Amino acid sequence: MSALVGGIVGAVVAALIASGLVLVTSDEDVEAVGPGSTTTAAGPSVAPGERLDIQQILEAAEPSVVAINTGFNAQPGATGAGTGFVIDETGLIVTNAHVIEGADEISVTFFDGSAIGAELVGSFPGEDVAMVRVEGKEDLRAAVLGSSDDLRVGEDVVAIGNALGLGGKPTVTTGIVSAKDRSISGDTEDGGTIALDNLIQTDAAINPGNSGGPLLNAAGEVVGINTAVIPGAANIGFALAIDSLKPLIEDLRDGDGEVNPEQAVLGTSTVEVTSPDIPPELLEQFGVTGMEGLLVSEVLPDSGAEEAGLEPGDVILEADGQTTDTNEVLSEVVRAKAPGDVVSISFERRGRVDQVDATLKRRGG
């Protein structure tokens, strides 16, 4: 049963467990980013709802994208590379938490080729979002945040970032929204565990060094933050949905970005029952009688979900009394709790509704 669900419903999760989730930061030694053009494109003004061609999107968005390079005192000569984007003209820049994790030195290279040191403002590792600040840089252009909730599957998107830490101006790739509201979890290549929610799946090529860069809609607005790929898969990349991060970005801006080491996790990967990715015959095989809830495609070993008895093929209907019609609802219930807290899960298994209490574990073990 687990193999069947993992192979058909959760092919993404199956690849994740087999190959390891790759957070797309380049941690190889990279040369310093070389200077680029000293001029910044003016960029068009974008009317609400206007669709731009690729060149117009780049003119509007590229000047706000930065390359981030990191150094580590404990490992002389070791460097990392990622991406970020300006969120405020005063010098605030958003990126992934894993881009700057453990870094003793952070350098930001702008579209005009200039580089300047940055300091960490705050980070939410559980949500993989962080903010850094630069001082003394003039004429910064802030990215425009769009709405990930308004995205439609099949819609065109553009990914911009410091791919492979090659330097120069950002690399640009295009694709479509392959799926929304993905929730994936599994073992990482370094032996840890990770769970990411509210993800946009895209076939736009994302490579190491793209982490923290923007995923843009056809209006040149940021709708996601590029964060992970499945190694060995054909163009399966993931971006954190910007709408779920906006409150965290505001918290970071206000100085409330204290790291919470006590992040709770349930330990499931789920897909909405209504997702077109689920073949109707699979729902029939597992005796799913309704079109509401979240189909469990993976249960992590030794997790609270496994200890409570949840299995692949179950459909989670409610969490602490809240109807779980999207992954975001389940994530919000879990995020509001701490490791050791109990969440009540109502679920369906082969047409029978049951209820279990799951004790949440600490993210990362």
C-alpha positions in Angstrom: 0.0 0.0 0.0 2.7 2.4 1.0 4.7 1.8 -2.2 1.6 2.2 -4.4 0.6 5.5 -2.8 4.2 6.7 -2.8 4.6 5.7 -6.5 1.4 7.2 -7.8 0.2 9.9 -5.5 3.4 11.0 -3.9 6.0 10.5 -6.6 7.6 13.6 -5.3 7.8 12.2 -1.8 9.1 8.9 -3.1 11.9 10.6 -4.9 12.5 12.7 -1.8 13.0 9.7 0.5 15.1 7.8 -2.1 17.4 10.6 -3.1 17.2 13.3 -0.4 15.6 16.7 -0.6 18.1 19.2 -2.0 17.8 22.7 -0.7 19.2 24.6 -3.6 22.1 26.4 -2.1 25.6 26.1 -3.6 27.9 25.1 -0.8 30.9 24.5 -3.0 33.8 26.9 -3.1 32.9 29.7 -5.5 34.8 32.7 -6.8 33.7 36.1 -5.7 30.9 37.5 -7.9 32.4 39.6 -10.5 31.3 43.1 -11.4 28.4 43.5 -13.9 26.9 46.5 -15.5 27.0 49.7 -13.5 23.6 50.8 -14.7 20.3 49.6 -13.4 17.3 49.2 -15.7 14.5 51.6 -15.1 11.9 49.0 -15.5 8.3 49.5 -16.6 5.5 50.5 -14.3 3.1 47.5 -14.1 -0.7 48.1 -14.0 -2.7 45.7 -11.8 -3.4 42.5 -13.7 -1.1 43.4 -16.6 0.8 40.5 -18.2 4.4 41.2 -19.3 6.7 39.4 -21.7 9.9 37.9 -20.4 12.0 40.9 -21.1 9.6 43.2 -19.4 9.5 40.9 -16.3 13.3 41.0 -16.1 13.4 44.8 -16.5 10.9 45.1 -13.6 12.3 42.4 -11.3 16.0 41.8 -11.9 17.3 45.0 -10.2 15.8 43.7 -6.9 17.5 40.3 -7.1 20.8 39.9 -5.3 23.5 37.2 -5.0 24.4 36.1 -1.5 27.8 34.6 -0.7 28.7 33.2 2.7 31.8 32.3 4.6 32.4 30.1 7.6 35.2 30.7 10.2 35.1 27.2 11.4 35.9 26.0 7.8 38.5 28.3 6.3 38.0 28.6 2.6 34.5 27.1 2.6 31.9 29.3 1.0 28.3 29.1 0.1 26.1 30.8 -2.5 22.4 31.7 -2.7 20.0 34.3 -3.7 17.8 37.0 -2.2 15.6 39.9 -3.1 15.2 43.4 -1.8 12.1 43.8 0.2 12.6 47.4 1.4 14.6 50.3 0.0 16.3 50.8 3.3 18.4 47.7 2.7 16.3 44.7 3.9 16.7 41.5 1.9 14.7 38.3 2.1 16.3 34.9 1.5 16.0 31.3 2.7 17.1 30.5 6.2 19.3 27.6 4.9 21.2 30.1 2.7 22.7 31.9 5.7 22.6 29.1 8.3 25.9 28.9 10.2 27.5 31.7 8.2 30.0 34.0 9.9 30.3 36.3 6.9 27.5 37.4 4.5 28.1 39.4 1.4 25.5 40.7 -1.0 26.1 41.5 -4.6 23.7 43.7 -6.4 22.5 44.0 -10.0 25.0 46.8 -10.7 27.9 44.5 -9.6 28.6 46.3 -6.3 29.1 44.1 -3.3 28.6 45.0 0.4 28.6 43.1 3.7 25.3 42.2 5.3 24.1 41.3 8.8 21.5 38.9 9.8 18.2 40.5 11.0 16.4 37.3 11.9 15.4 33.8 10.7 12.6 31.3 10.9 14.4 28.0 10.1 11.2 26.0 10.4 9.7 28.0 7.5 13.0 28.4 5.8 12.8 32.2 5.6 15.4 34.8 6.7 16.2 38.5 6.4 19.5 40.3 6.1 20.3 44.0 6.1 22.8 46.1 4.2 23.8 49.7 5.1 24.7 52.6 2.9 23.4 51.2 -0.4 21.5 53.8 -2.4 18.9 53.6 -5.1 17.7 50.1 -4.1 14.6 48.8 -5.8 12.2 46.7 -3.7 10.5 43.7 -5.3 6.7 43.7 -5.6 5.0 40.9 -3.7 2.1 39.3 -5.5 -0.4 36.6 -4.4 0.4 33.0 -4.5 -3.2 32.2 -3.6 -4.2 33.7 -7.0 -1.9 31.5 -9.0 -3.4 28.8 -11.2 -1.9 25.5 -12.2 -0.5 25.9 -15.7 0.2 29.6 -15.2 3.6 30.9 -16.5 6.3 31.7 -13.9 9.9 32.9 -14.1 12.7 31.9 -11.6 15.6 34.3 -11.1 18.7 33.5 -9.0 22.4 33.0 -8.5 22.4 29.6 -10.1 25.6 27.5 -9.3 27.1 30.6 -7.8 28.5 31.6 -11.2 28.4 35.3 -10.6 27.5 38.1 -12.9 23.8 38.9 -13.5 21.1 36.5 -12.3 20.2 33.4 -14.3 16.7 33.3 -15.6 14.5 30.2 -16.3 10.9 29.9 -17.2 8.2 27.3 -16.7 4.7 26.8 -15.4 3.0 26.2 -12.0 2.9 22.4 -12.0 1.0 22.1 -8.7 0.0 24.2 -5.6 -0.1 23.6 -1.9 2.4 20.8 -1.9 3.6 19.4 1.5 6.7 17.3 1.4 8.9 15.8 4.1 11.7 13.3 4.3 15.4 12.6 5.1 17.9 15.1 3.9 21.3 14.1 2.5 23.1 15.2 5.7 21.1 12.7 7.8 18.5 15.2 9.2 14.8 15.5 8.5 12.9 18.3 6.9 9.2 19.2 6.3 8.1 21.9 4.0 4.5 23.1 3.5 2.6 25.5 1.3 4.9 24.8 -1.7 4.5 25.8 -5.3 5.7 23.0 -7.6 7.2 24.3 -10.8 9.1 22.9 -13.9 11.1 26.1 -14.2 14.7 24.9 -13.8 16.1 25.6 -10.3 19.7 24.8 -9.5 22.1 25.1 -6.5 22.5 28.8 -5.8 18.9 29.6 -6.6 17.8 29.2 -3.0 16.2 32.4 -1.7 15.5 33.8 -5.2 12.1 34.9 -6.4 9.6 32.9 -8.4 7.7 35.5 -10.4 4.3 35.6 -12.0 3.5 37.1 -15.4 3.2 40.6 -13.9 6.7 40.4 -12.5 5.5 40.0 -8.9 7.1 37.7 -6.4 4.7 34.7 -5.7 7.3 32.3 -4.2 10.8 31.8 -2.9 12.7 29.1 -4.7 14.0 26.6 -2.1 14.3 22.9 -3.1 14.5 20.4 -5.9 14.2 16.6 -6.2 17.6 15.2 -7.4 17.3 12.9 -10.4 13.8 14.2 -11.3 13.0 16.1 -14.5 12.4 19.7 -13.6 10.6 19.2 -10.3 11.4 22.3 -8.2 9.6 23.9 -5.2 9.1 27.4 -4.0 7.7 28.6 -0.7 4.3 30.3 -1.4 4.7 34.0 -0.6 1.2 34.5 0.9 2.1 32.1 3.7 5.4 34.0 4.4 4.1 37.5 4.4 3.3 37.5 8.1 6.8 36.1 8.9 8.4 38.7 6.7 6.6 41.4 8.6 7.7 39.9 11.9 11.3 39.9 10.6 11.0 43.5 9.5 9.7 44.4 13.0 12.6 42.6 14.7 10.6 39.6 15.9 12.5 37.0 14.0 13.9 35.0 16.9 14.8 31.5 16.0 12.4 28.9 17.5 14.3 25.7 18.1 11.1 24.0 19.3 9.4 23.6 16.0 6.8 20.9 16.1 6.1 18.4 13.3 3.4 15.8 12.7 5.5 13.7 10.2 3.2 13.2 7.3 3.2 14.2 3.6 -0.3 14.8 2.3 -2.1 15.7 -1.0 -5.5 17.2 -1.2 -8.1 14.6 -2.2 -9.4 16.9 -4.9 -5.9 17.2 -6.5 -5.9 16.3 -10.2 -2.7 14.4 -9.5 -4.6 11.6 -7.8 -6.1 9.1 -10.2 -9.7 8.3 -9.4 -9.0 4.6 -9.5 -6.5 5.1 -6.6 -9.1 6.7 -4.4 -11.4 3.9 -5.2 -8.7 1.3 -4.4 -8.2 2.8 -0.9 -12.0 3.1 -0.3 -12.0 6.9 -0.2 -15.7 7.8 0.0 -15.7 11.6 0.0 -13.9 14.4 -1.8 -12.7 16.3 1.3 -9.6 16.1 3.3 -5.9 15.3 2.8 -4.7 11.9 1.5 -1.6 10.7 3.4 1.1 9.8 0.9 4.0 9.3 3.4 4.4 8.8 7.1 7.9 9.5 8.5 9.4 6.7 10.7 9.4 7.4 14.5 7.1 10.4 14.0 4.1 11.3 16.0 1.9 10.3 13.0 3.4 6.8 12.9 3.1 6.3 16.6 -0.5 7.4 16.4 -1.2 4.7 13.8 -1.7 6.9 10.7 -0.8 5.1 7.4 -0.4 6.0 3.7 -3.8 5.9 2.1 -5.6 7.5 5.2 -7.5 10.7 4.6 -7.1 13.4 7.3 -10.5 15.1 7.7 -9.9 17.3 10.8 -7.1 18.4 13.1 -8.1 19.7 16.5 -11.6 20.2 15.1 -10.6 22.2 12.1 -11.6 20.9 8.7 -8.3 20.1 6.8 -9.4 20.9 3.3 -5.9 22.2 2.5 -2.4 21.4 3.6 -2.1 25.0 4.9 -4.9 24.3 7.5 -3.0 21.3 8.9 0.3 23.2 8.9 -1.3 26.1 10.9 -2.6 23.7 13.5 0.8 22.0 14.0 2.7 25.3 13.9 0.6 26.6 16.8 1.8 23.8 19.0 5.2 22.7 20.6 6.9 19.4 20.6 5.2 17.1 23.1 1.8 18.7 22.5 -1.1 16.5 21.3 -3.2 17.1 18.2 -6.4 15.3 17.6 -6.7 13.8 14.1 -9.9 12.7 12.6 -9.3 10.5 9.5 -11.0 8.1 7.1 -9.6 4.6 6.3 -11.4 2.6 3.7 -14.7 4.3 4.4 -14.5 4.2 8.1 -14.0 7.4 10.1 -11.8 7.2 13.2 -9.9 9.5 15.5 -6.4 9.3 17.1 -4.3 11.6 19.3 -0.8 12.2 17.8 2.0 13.5 20.0 4.1 16.0 18.0 7.8 15.6 17.7 10.6 18.1 17.4 11.4 19.1 13.8 14.8 17.7 13.0 14.6 15.1 15.8 
